[in-house]
Amino acid sequence: MSPAKKSVKKSVKTSVKLPASPFYEVRRSKIQGRGAFAILPIRKGKKIDEYGGKRITHDEADRRYDDSEARHHTFLFVLDDDTVLDARYGGNDARFINHSCDPNCETVIEHGHIWIKAMKAITPETELTYDYRFEWQDDYEPEDVRYYACRCGAKRCRGTILRIPVYLRATIKQWLAGNDVPVPKKPKKGAKKVVKKVVKKVVKKVVR
């Protein structure tokens, strides 16, 4: 959970109870705990459900939960810089949609609402998933990454539900394998662009 960029003294209004979606039902999942499974054919681009929960500030979310608890963050969804939806309170079945590194759904924020939308045609009995893409924190250590290990089973699984910066991908792979190698230096912004420009100039000179 990232801290709010703007301070808000009061929580915004609690969201209303949302009606159940007709497109899926909750069952036991091989990925983790309970999951959402399609019971009707779902076309690509269809809004399957709205993510429900109590609207609270980032500071309130940090006060409510501790990282030493179970993976509660899977019920917290960042709406914007000021607001987080806490699906543990007033949430609907959308909170049971599991993470996958190769998902069939995506989340879309429209006019202050979070929608679960189909990225492809989905057949009945298929588990609904989307990529959680938890925000990376620079102070994360190997145990933090392993705490958020991914069990989606996809061929393209990156091993964690965290969104990993490109320069750390090789390091994270080592951490997940149990090798606590040191973190490489964070590249300076614009470093890639400078390298590309230099290479381009060299190529032009060679061609001439």
Secondary structure, DSSP 8 states (H G I E B T S, - for coil): ----SS--SS-----------TTEEEEE-SSSSEEEEESS-B-TT-EEEE---EEEEHHHHHHH--TTSSSGGGGEEE-SSSEEEETTTT--GGGG-EE-SS-SEEEEEETTEEEEEESS-B-TT-EEEE---B---TT--HHHHHHTB-----TT--SBSB---GGGHHHHHHHHTT----------TTHHHHHHHHHHHHHHHHH-
